[in-house]
Amino acid sequence: MHDETRCVVPSPVSLDGFDSLTVPIYRASTIRYPDATAFASRFERDADSYVYGLYGTPTHRHLEFKISELHGGARTVLAPSGQAAITMTLLSILCHGDRILIPDATYGPVRDFAVNEARSLGIEAVFYDPMDLGALAGHLEHRTRLVWVESPGSITMEMQDMPRIAELAHNAGALLGCDNTWASPLNFRPLENGADIAVEALSKHFGGHSDILMGSVTVRDEELGRRLKAAFGRLGIGVSPDDCVLVLRGIETLAVRLARASSSALAIAEWLADHPLVDRVFYPPLPSDPGHAIWQRDFKGACGVFTFTVDSSVAGRIFAALDAFELLSIGASWGGTRSLIAPASVKSQRTAVPWTGADHLLRISLGMEHPDDIRADLERFFRALSAPDSSGGIAVGI
């Protein structure tokens, strides 16, 4: 054998006796087949077999199976972001002439997709009041293929009655999908509460360190899972095995991080609820929250993300006061080890029911810092908010 050939032919290294605690990173575009017959029959093999790198390596399978196990689902498909997980699922299920029902408090980019891309494809997107089951039932008809749920709702934290919505959707012949990113399957299992589809933005709690983008779709029905996997493949949707390993690593500390973040969040939320400059706190674990009863009935726990509004007398000073933070960073996303805060406005994004509450909202995501340090940083913000020369507006959506 010539040296040029030796440079590219792999060495016969044995893995016998080697068993690492961590999942190895298998990077591959091409999958090598043992013979011509195996290559010719590659698309007739099991859905979990290895055909081409885009469709997954053993690293991908480890993550898919782990998420399916946590959700109690039949199959999981991965996507390059949480938004992609949602939009690709909708494109895989819905056709021209179909109707989808979406809660008015949905994640902003999902609304944008529904209003623009979905409607341009002839898919009717109807936004419904997440707190009005009667209104939702009134939108169900023979063309309704999918009902979407996000509980708690984005920014304003509306809690939806998942078992009841599942009953309504299934009686109408529709599937029920849920964005479960806020809770994660450790705190709420949509598939056990009637949903057919559970989506996670793995960029958030699962990854846990603000350094990856990935999403997952987990389903109860194996046939639906195979359909989604095939559709994702035809659409060219894939993720990096390196990112899969980062998510797998994050999962190992998921329970500990969620417990710490939710404990800090409850302490800070209770403190904010009594603060003279705070008008309202949106956080289902608080007994005063309108969704507390549903949260207490269906959820095992919470996370570190909630929203609050300040008194209207100082609301115009929010933007300038945000610059007073020394510990909390201003930024979108959440679920990492570092605490974040971001201003938001929802009035222009509500179409089913006009938003009549305060429209100067602040969403906070608590990380691993000590709650006393977070409280001290919030006090800096409130002192700046009280300063007479502070001024500023509110951003739309986060």
C-alpha positions, -999 to +999 in steps of 0.1 A: +000+000+000+013+034-009+019+061+017-008+083+000-033+056+005-022+049+041-029+086+049-066+082+042-073+045+052-084+043+089-063+023+113-079-009+127-081+004+163-102-019+186-128-004+210-128-036+230-125-027+267-133+009+261-165+023+277-166+060+284-192+077+307-199+103+280-215+098+246-188+101+219-192+126+191-198+108+158-193+133+129-202+120+095-217+131+062-211+098+044-221+065+060-201+035+047-220+004+038-206-032+041-217-042+006-236-032-025-268-049-014-269-030+019-264+003+000-292-006-025-317-013+003-307+016+025-341+033+023-359+001+032-342-002+065-355+008+100-362+045+106-334+045+132-308+030+109-279+051+096-283+062+060-266+096+057-251+121+081-280+145+077-304+119+091-283+112+122-254+094+138-252+074+170-247+107+188-280+120+175-298+088+184-286+090+220-301+125+224-334+115+205-339+085+228-331+105+259-357+132+251-383+105+242-376+088+275-381+120+295-413+128+277-427+093+277-429+096+239-426+072+210-401+092+189-382+124+189-370+144+159-343+171+162-342+206+146-316+234+145-337+256+168-368+257+188-385+279+162-375+254+135-389+226+155-423+243+156-424+256+120-411+224+105-437+205+124-465+228+111-452+225+075-451+187+079-486+183+091-506+212+075-517+215+039-534+242+018-569+247+031-561+234+066-567+254+098-545+257+128-556+273+161-528+292+179-531+309+214-530+347+213-502+346+238-479+325+216-442+331+211-437+361+188-418+344+160-445+317+158-471+344+153-450+359+126-447+325+108-484+319+110-493+354+097-468+354+069-455+320+056-484+298+067-510+320+053-491+325+020-493+287+017-530+287+021-530+276+057-556+294+079-541+305+112-567+315+138-556+330+170-577+322+201-580+335+236-560+310+257-583+315+287-616+310+269-623+273+261-657+283+246-640+305+221-615+278+212-643+253+207-661+278+184-631+278+161-630+240+157-643+227+124-636+200+099-607+219+084-589+222+118-559+199+117-539+212+146-545+230+179-514+247+194-509+253+231-482+273+249-486+271+286-476+293+303-481+318+275-452+338+262-445+369+284-479+371+301-479+335+315-515+324+308-520+288+320-541+266+297-562+236+307-544+210+286-565+180+293-597+199+285-582+213+253-570+179+243-606+165+247-620+193+225-593+190+198-595+152+196-633+152+195-630+175+165-605+152+148-575+176+153-541+170+167-528+188+198-493+203+199-476+220+228-446+243+232-433+229+265-401+249+268-409+268+300-416+237+320-395+210+304-406+174+307-393+173+343-421+197+354-448+189+329-454+161+304-477+172+276-481+137+261-494+124+294-520+153+295-535+147+261-511+163+237-499+145+206-468+166+200-444+182+225-418+207+214-388+218+234-364+247+225-333+228+236-314+261+234-330+270+268-331+246+298-317+215+281-286+231+268-285+253+299-254+274+291-266+299+264-243+285+237-263+263+214-293+264+192-315+233+189-351+221+192-369+188+195-403+174+186-415+144+206-447+125+197-469+099+213-477+080+180-449+061+163-464+065+129-467+103+133-430+103+144-419+085+113-439+110+092-422+139+108-388+123+106-393+117+069-406+152+063-377+168+082-353+148+061-369+159+028-367+195+040-330+190+047-333+197+084-304+184+105-283+193+136-246+190+145-235+160+166-212+184+185-243+204+196-261+171+205-233+163+230-236+197+245-274+191+251-267+157+265-242+172+289-268+198+298-294+172+305-272+157+333-276+188+354-311+198+342-329+188+374-304+207+396-304+238+375-342+239+373-345+235+410-321+263+417-336+287+392-372+281+403-363+285+439-346+318+432-375+329+410-401+322+437-381+342+462-376+371+439-412+370+426-425+371+461-402+400+469-412+419+438-449+414+445-445+435+477-423+461+461-439+496+460-427+502+424-441+469+411-476+468+398-480+431+390-460+399+388-468+371+363-457+338+377-480+307+380-464+294+412-475+325+431-509+318+448-521+352+435-515+343+399-547+336+379-532+304+365-520+291+399-547+264+403-539+248+369-502+250+376-506+234+409-529+206+395-508+197+364-472+208+370-445+193+392-425+225+394-415+257+376-384+274+362-367+308+366-386+327+340-414+352+348-426+387+340-434+418+360-447+453+354-437+485+372-460+513+384-473+534+356-459+565+373-423+553+365-430+532+334-416+558+310-382+556+326-376+518+321-351+520+292-327+543+309-330+525+342-322+491+326-286+504+321-282+504+359-280+466+361-245+453+369-253+416+374-283+409+351-276+411+314-301+426+289-309+400+263-334+376+248-336+339+254-334+323+288-327+290+306-289+296+310-267+300+341-267+338+339-297+359+348-312+380+320-339+408+318-356+422+288-384+448+282-414+437+262-447+450+248-475+427+239-504+450+230-496+451+192-493+413+192-527+403+205-555+400+180-580+376+195-586+396+226-572+432+231-545+434+258-559+458+284-531+454+310-500+474+314-478+473+282-445+480+298-435+444+308-402+431+320-393+395+315-367+381+339-348+348+336-330+338+368-298+318+365-274+303+391-265+335+410-274+339+446-309+354+449-296+381+474-272+394+447-301+394+421-322+413+446-295+439+451-291+443+414-329+448+411-327+475+438-301+493+417-327+492+388-355+505+411-333+534+424-325+544+388-362+540+379-370+565+406-345+591+393-364+620+377-341+622+347-346+586+335-366+581+303-372+555+276-396+533+257-404+496+254-393+471+228-419+450+210-415+413+216-385+393+227 
